[in-house]
Amino acid sequence: MTDNISATFETRRAAELAIEHLVQEHGVPRTGVSVDAEGAANSSGTERSGADDPRTEQGADSHPKLAGAIKVSVRGDETRRKVIEAALQEAGGQNVG
């Protein structure tokens, strides 16, 4: 049986790192991962980071939409649930399950 395992992240950067760890270290296919704003509004997360941070040179003109958390959902079977949940938590995921 395939389950959706999800977590929310405060920054887009943290969500992207979680996805890279799942794909590269744990063999999760990219097609098995989806990323969405947690709510109905377009959002880059709840905190500025990386290129979204206008205090950095690369983000000097950036005005990120900080309208809510980023939700990462991963399709996985019950045998991989603990590994996926641990990877999401290690990357800073909240509300994992």
C-alpha positions in Angstrom: 0.0 0.0 0.0 1.3 3.5 -0.9 0.9 6.3 1.6 1.5 10.0 1.3 4.0 11.2 3.9 4.2 15.0 4.3 5.9 17.7 6.3 5.8 21.5 6.3 8.9 23.7 6.0 9.4 27.4 7.0 11.6 28.1 4.0 11.8 27.0 0.4 15.5 26.2 0.8 14.7 23.7 3.6 12.1 22.0 1.5 14.5 21.8 -1.4 17.2 20.3 0.8 14.8 17.7 2.1 13.8 16.7 -1.4 17.5 16.4 -2.5 18.2 14.1 0.5 15.2 11.9 -0.3 16.1 11.6 -3.9 19.9 11.3 -3.7 20.4 9.5 -0.4 17.2 7.4 -0.1 16.4 6.7 -3.8 12.9 8.3 -3.8 11.9 9.1 -7.4 11.4 12.8 -8.1 8.0 11.9 -9.6 7.1 10.6 -6.1 7.5 14.0 -4.5 5.2 17.0 -4.7 5.7 20.5 -3.3 2.9 23.0 -2.7 2.2 26.1 -0.6 0.4 24.8 2.6 -2.5 27.2 2.1 -4.3 28.7 -0.8 -1.9 31.7 -1.3 1.3 31.5 -3.3 4.2 31.3 -0.8 7.9 31.0 -0.5 7.5 29.9 3.1 7.3 31.8 6.3 10.9 33.0 6.5 13.4 34.5 4.0 16.4 32.4 3.1 19.0 31.9 0.4 18.1 33.7 -2.8 14.8 34.8 -1.3 16.6 37.0 1.3 16.8 40.6 0.1 19.8 41.1 2.4 21.9 38.9 0.2 23.5 40.2 -3.0 21.7 37.7 -5.1 18.3 38.5 -3.6 18.7 42.3 -3.5 15.6 42.9 -5.6 13.7 39.9 -4.2 10.4 40.4 -2.4 9.4 36.8 -1.5 5.8 36.0 -0.8 5.9 34.9 2.8 2.3 33.8 3.0 2.7 30.4 4.7 4.7 27.2 5.0 5.8 24.9 2.2 4.4 21.4 2.1 6.4 18.5 0.8 4.5 15.3 0.2 6.2 12.0 -0.6 4.7 8.8 -1.9 6.1 5.8 -0.1 5.1 2.4 1.1 4.9 1.4 4.7 8.4 -0.3 4.7 10.0 3.1 3.9 7.8 5.3 6.0 10.3 5.7 8.9 13.2 6.5 6.6 11.2 9.1 4.8 9.8 10.7 8.0 13.3 10.8 9.5 14.7 12.5 6.4 12.0 15.1 6.5 12.6 15.8 10.1 16.3 16.0 9.7 15.9 18.7 7.1 13.7 20.7 9.5 10.3 19.4 8.5 7.4 20.0 11.0 4.1 18.2 11.3 5.6 15.1 9.8 3.2 12.3 9.1 
